[in-house]
Amino acid sequence: MEPSVLKERLVARAVEEGFSKAGICAPDAVPEAAGRLRAFLAAGRHGQMGWMAEREGWRGSAAALWPEARSVIMLAEVYTPEVDPLAVLGQRDRAAISVYAQGKDYHDLVKRRLKRLGRWLLDQAGGEIKVFVDTAPVMEKPLAQAAGLGWQGKHTNLLSRDLGSWFFLGALFTTLDLPKDAAEVSHCGSCRACLDICPTGAFPAPYQLDARRCISYLTIEHKGPVDPDLRALMGNRIYGCDDCLAVCPWNKFAQVARDVGYQPRVGAPELAELAALDDTAFRARFAGSPIKRIGRDRFVRNVLYAIGNSADPRLVPVAAALVQDSDPTVAEAAAWAMDRLSAV
């Protein structure tokens, strides 16, 4: 089969499988990525994410990760919310959970689709493949820009003129040499809405992120107590943060999520309810959700920070019940929350 015909059929098949967009680039299409990653790590902006440095060589170069690969097929899958994700920020007795974590775990949904697409490609043209969904040292966003899916905005996330901000990325590496797409360029212009809305000032400059101040990092990746000055800025965000995505003007072109698995199962539960979860109840409540990976202790720590920021004296007994928690970080967060609420 002619490579151009194979590519055309591949893109059509990707859409049939549920992906919103597909593009192809060379494994070495982003030579500047390694230097950017090196500078990011040297500045310490990765915080406690030591795994980024441990596999720096592979992460900085897709060609180094799998030298036999000749093409990287990048896939986008939308999970656009049906309601404004910023609305819950005004409900201070409830938890704000990032849109992507309110449905089923996207790792499972996207990887299942990627594997089906990969098997189809093997049947059609042979070769070898590897699939990746955010669990391997692959710099998906630069590769997706090189494949023409979108561009990294000033908030460093990928956005698209026809998809908006709300989409996951998957990568299918293949030894087949397929026709490549033209890279996308930035269409942010003078807009800085994503920079200005960040509650913690996590963007030192446009197109730069200091993860150590990012609420998504603090609530998901950071272990132990969070700096008290940052806690006060987290509001009721207990898992991730959508602010910089939600304000992007390109979302007026966002597509509706196609997979029912992305429909919210979690919503905006009451903080008091979440604070009462023990380990068993936490695991049962968030089975099949990406939230489960951070564990009960880190999750309840985040809930207690939200309680401390709630200015709701009705939540004092909820915090008081956890000041003797077996996890010292949870106990300290409970004491902090009580101190904050006592000043209301």
Stockholm file with secondary structure:
# STOCKHOLM 1.0

chainA/1-344         MEPSVLKERLVARAVEEGFSKAGICAPDAVPEAAGRLRAFLAAGRHGQMGWMAEREGWRGSAAALWPEARSVIMLAEVYTPEVDPLAVLGQRDRAAISVYAQGKDYHDLVKRRLKRLGRWLLDQAGGEIKVFVDTAPVMEKPLAQAAGLGWQGKHTNLLSRDLGSWFFLGALFTTLDLPKDAAEVSHCGSCRACLDICPTGAFPAPYQLDARRCISYLTIEHKGPVDPDLRALMGNRIYGCDDCLAVCPWNKFAQVARDVGYQPRVGAPELAELAALDDTAFRARFAGSPIKRIGRDRFVRNVLYAIGNSADPRLVPVAAALVQDSDPTVAEAAAWAMDRLSAV
#=GR chainA/1-344 SS CCHHHHHHHHHHHHHHHTCSEEEEECTTSCTTHHHHHHHHHHTTTTTTCHHHHHTHHHHHCHHHHCTTCCEEEEEEEECCCSSCTTGGGGCTTBCEECGGGSSSCHHHHHHHHHHHHHHHHHHHHCCCEEEESSSSSCCHHHHHHHTTSCEECTTSSEEBTTTBSCEEEEEEEESSCCCCCCCCCCCCTTCCHHHHHCTTCCCSSTTCCCGGGCHHHHHHTCCSCCCHHHHTTSTTEEECCCHHHHTCGGGGGCCCCCCGGGSCSSCSCBHHHHHTCCHHHHHHHTTTSGGGGGHHHHHHHHHHHHHHTSCCGGGHHHHHTTTTCSSHHHHHHHHHHHHHHHTC
#=GC SS_cons         CCHHHHHHHHHHHHHHHTCSEEEEECTTSCTTHHHHHHHHHHTTTTTTCHHHHHTHHHHHCHHHHCTTCCEEEEEEEECCCSSCTTGGGGCTTBCEECGGGSSSCHHHHHHHHHHHHHHHHHHHHCCCEEEESSSSSCCHHHHHHHTTSCEECTTSSEEBTTTBSCEEEEEEEESSCCCCCCCCCCCCTTCCHHHHHCTTCCCSSTTCCCGGGCHHHHHHTCCSCCCHHHHTTSTTEEECCCHHHHTCGGGGGCCCCCCGGGSCSSCSCBHHHHHTCCHHHHHHHTTTSGGGGGHHHHHHHHHHHHHHTSCCGGGHHHHHTTTTCSSHHHHHHHHHHHHHHHTC
//
